Structure formats: structure tokens, C-alpha cells
Amino acid sequence: MIIYRKTACLFSVCMRVGSILGGANGTQEERLAQYGRDLGIAFQIVDDVLDLTASESVLGKPVASDLREGKATMAVIHALEQCTAAERHQIETVLHDRAFNGVTHADIIAILTRYGSLDYASQEAARYAESARQAICIFPDSEFKRTLLWAPEFVVVREK
């Protein structure tokens, strides 16, 4: 799964290394690694949705760059599973050509919106964010824990 190897693995390893250096026991190490993995997945899903929906001025890069690179993200995959053959052809054309040739960004957004694909991906991000929070519930209350509990919320509501 690309989403795991792209961001989640990095976040997970960082949390695991931090836990080892901090003297965590095996259970704590696993929970912090899970936290990092789930936070990373939530982060990447939101990043992928923003790539499709945010403006270029907010993102600081061209919108829909994942589509133009031939990458089918969670929202796109969801739409491909739900849409008509004609709509699938439009999406696949962009993915294959790595350009908006005869298909506009607005066309793709309309398809994703029609099938609730952007909402689906956002809900999945929220689910992973909650899983990250739950992973660290075993730790005693502290400033560090409160910061870790805040991060998943930030990840899912960010705008860039």
C-alpha cells in the first residue's frame, strides 16, 4: 500500500525510535509506532484530498498534481469503484495521459463529489486520526500526551 510506505512508515519509525530512546517498554513502543502509522495515514489522506480541492495559492503548488502524476489516491479509487463507465474513462484518461486532455479538473471534482468520494476519504482520515489517539490512551496524562492527542485533530482540519 503506497500510502503506508509514503508517510505512515516514516511517522511510525520516528515514533518508534523516539520511544526506544526514551526508554519505553515493548507495549509502549508498539503503541507509539501505531500512533505514528495511523497519524501518517490520516496525514497522507488529507494531503491527497487537499491536492484535489485546495487552490494553488493555498497549496503553493499546482492542484491535482497527484492525478497528473498518474497517482490514484483514496478518493479517486473510491470514485472509480462507484462511477459509470464513461466517468471511469474520464478519470483513467487523466491518470494515463498524466494531463487534463479533454477532461477538466472540474469534471473530476464533479465525479468525486457525485459519489461522495472526497467525503469518504475525509471520513477515513478522521477514522485513522481517532485510531492514533486511541493508540496512546495507555499513557498517563502529561503535556507530551496532550500534544500527541492534539496532532491528529490538527492533521484532519488543516487547509494546506
Phi, psi and omega per residue, in radians:
M1 nan 2.091 -3.070
I2 -1.060 -0.722 -3.090
I3 -1.030 -0.608 3.103
Y4 -1.214 -0.826 -3.074
R5 -1.241 -0.408 -3.051
K6 -1.368 -0.969 -3.041
T7 -2.134 -0.733 -3.032
A8 -1.092 -0.692 3.136
C9 -1.111 -0.761 3.117
L10 -1.055 -0.857 -3.138
F11 -1.086 -0.729 -3.122
S12 -1.113 -0.809 -3.137
V13 -1.111 -0.714 3.120
C14 -1.068 -0.761 3.119
M15 -1.166 -0.705 3.138
R16 -1.116 -0.816 -3.138
V17 -1.085 -0.758 3.098
G18 -1.049 -0.684 -3.135
S19 -1.197 -0.678 3.108
I20 -1.121 -0.817 3.135
L21 -1.127 -0.500 3.126
G22 -1.486 -0.012 3.088
G23 1.431 0.437 3.139
A24 -1.178 2.663 3.031
N25 -1.413 3.084 -3.069
G26 -1.030 -0.746 3.130
T27 -1.135 -0.776 3.124
Q28 -1.104 -0.715 3.116
E29 -1.042 -0.804 -3.139
E30 -1.117 -0.732 -3.133
R31 -1.132 -0.708 3.120
L32 -1.215 -0.622 3.064
A33 -1.129 -0.733 3.092
Q34 -1.097 -0.757 3.089
Y35 -0.946 -0.877 -3.127
G36 -1.074 -0.753 3.129
R37 -1.062 -0.880 -3.091
D38 -1.175 -0.663 3.074
L39 -1.116 -0.728 3.128
G40 -1.123 -0.693 3.099
I41 -1.136 -0.805 3.107
A42 -1.029 -0.786 3.139
F43 -1.019 -0.808 -3.076
Q44 -1.205 -0.683 3.103
I45 -1.079 -0.806 3.115
V46 -1.093 -0.738 3.112
D47 -1.023 -0.729 3.137
D48 -1.163 -0.698 3.092
V49 -1.146 -0.767 3.124
L50 -1.098 -0.611 3.095
D51 -1.017 -0.558 -3.138
L52 -1.522 -0.542 -2.921
T53 -1.959 -0.444 -3.082
A54 -1.362 2.830 3.106
S55 -1.453 2.773 3.140
E56 -1.071 -0.618 -3.133
S57 -1.177 -0.560 3.106
V58 -1.345 -0.804 -3.095
L59 -1.227 -0.581 -3.057
G60 1.381 0.235 3.099
K61 -2.685 2.871 3.132
P62 -1.070 2.468 3.113
V63 -1.271 2.750 3.106
A64 1.035 0.550 -3.141
S65 -1.157 -0.541 3.091
D66 -1.083 -0.789 3.108
L67 -1.059 -0.757 -3.130
R68 -1.195 -0.287 3.061
E69 -1.673 0.097 3.119
G70 1.360 0.343 -3.103
K71 -1.675 2.154 3.067
A72 -1.644 1.879 -3.138
T73 -1.510 3.089 -3.055
M74 -0.949 -0.815 -3.125
A75 -1.102 -0.704 -3.141
V76 -1.174 -0.764 3.115
I77 -1.073 -0.756 3.101
H78 -1.015 -0.818 3.135
A79 -1.097 -0.741 3.134
L80 -1.046 -0.568 3.130
E81 -1.331 -0.331 -3.034
Q82 -1.880 -0.474 -2.892
C83 -1.427 3.018 3.108
T84 -1.318 2.938 3.116
A85 -1.079 -0.684 3.138
A86 -1.148 -0.736 3.121
E87 -1.176 -0.708 3.091
R88 -1.026 -0.729 3.121
H89 -1.061 -0.715 3.117
Q90 -1.063 -0.845 -3.130
I91 -1.109 -0.811 -3.123
E92 -1.113 -0.551 3.086
T93 -1.083 -0.803 3.125
V94 -1.115 -0.791 -3.134
L95 -1.094 -0.738 -3.103
H96 -1.273 -0.832 -3.101
D97 -1.318 -0.320 -3.068
R98 0.985 0.666 3.135
A99 -2.892 2.827 3.090
F100 -1.630 1.302 3.117
N101 -1.688 1.811 3.141
G102 1.397 -0.077 3.084
V103 -2.257 2.322 -3.132
T104 -1.722 2.835 3.036
H105 -1.004 -0.711 3.132
A106 -1.084 -0.637 3.086
D107 -1.050 -0.790 -3.119
I108 -1.149 -0.776 3.130
I109 -1.072 -0.680 3.120
A110 -1.082 -0.721 3.114
I111 -1.138 -0.818 -3.137
L112 -1.080 -0.656 3.129
T113 -1.234 -0.755 -3.122
R114 -0.968 -0.662 -3.076
Y115 -1.760 0.152 3.102
G116 1.175 0.416 -3.038
S117 -1.231 -0.639 3.099
L118 -1.181 -0.735 3.092
D119 -1.128 -0.717 3.115
Y120 -1.014 -0.845 -3.135
A121 -1.114 -0.719 3.117
S122 -1.105 -0.681 3.098
Q123 -1.165 -0.653 3.078
E124 -1.136 -0.706 3.088
A125 -1.059 -0.765 3.118
A126 -1.106 -0.654 3.112
R127 -1.124 -0.759 3.101
Y128 -1.182 -0.636 3.092
A129 -1.080 -0.747 3.108
E130 -1.149 -0.665 3.098
S131 -1.099 -0.669 3.086
A132 -1.083 -0.802 3.117
R133 -1.050 -0.749 -3.123
Q134 -1.145 -0.534 -3.111
A135 -1.085 -0.484 -3.078
I136 -1.844 0.235 -3.129
C137 -1.135 -0.322 -3.115
I138 -1.291 -0.287 -3.071
F139 -1.442 2.556 3.104
P140 -1.176 2.715 3.135
D141 -1.074 2.348 3.085
S142 -2.834 2.987 3.074
E143 -1.077 -0.662 -3.137
F144 -1.133 -0.794 3.135
K145 -1.110 -0.739 3.130
R146 -1.064 -0.668 3.092
T147 -1.145 -0.771 3.116
L148 -1.122 -0.603 3.111
L149 -1.236 -0.501 3.129
W150 -1.309 -0.617 -3.039
A151 -0.978 -0.802 3.132
P152 -1.061 -0.652 3.097
E153 -1.107 -0.768 3.108
F154 -1.038 -0.761 -3.099
V155 -1.022 -0.737 -3.057
V156 -1.431 -0.315 -3.138
V157 -1.826 -0.042 -3.101
R158 -1.115 2.731 -3.105
E159 -1.984 -0.015 3.062
K160 -2.759 nan nan
